[in-house]
Amino acid sequence: MGQVTLELIEPIGEPSTWNDQLATHGQSLHHIAFEVKGMTDTLSVLAEHGLPLVQRGEYQGGRYAYVDGQQRYGTVIELLEND
C-alpha cells in the first residue's frame, strides 16, 4: 500500500480507548494517524481549532498523541513524531 500502513486492533476486554470505541460505535474506524514534526506546536494549533488532546505518550524513538476529532471528522486523529 505504499506509504499507507493499516493497523488492525482487536480489543480483548481490557479497559482501553479501542474497547471504548467498540462499545460505543461497534466495529468502526478508531483513528487516522499522521506523522508530524513539532508535536507541541501541532497540538497547540489543533486545540485552537477545537481538536483537544485526549491522550499522549512516549515510545522508544518518538512520541504519539490522540486528538479528539470525533465531532468534526468522525474519528480520532493520532499524531506520531519520530526522532
WOFENMO-V130723 format. One record per helix or strand of 2 or more residues. SS is the DSSP state (~ for helix, > for strand). FROM is the first residue (numbers start at 0). TO is the last residue. If there is no record, write none. Layout:
{{SS FROM TO} {SS FROM TO}}
//
This chain:
{{~ 16 24} {> 30 34} {~ 38 47} {> 52 58} {> 61 66} {~ 69 72} {> 75 81}}
//
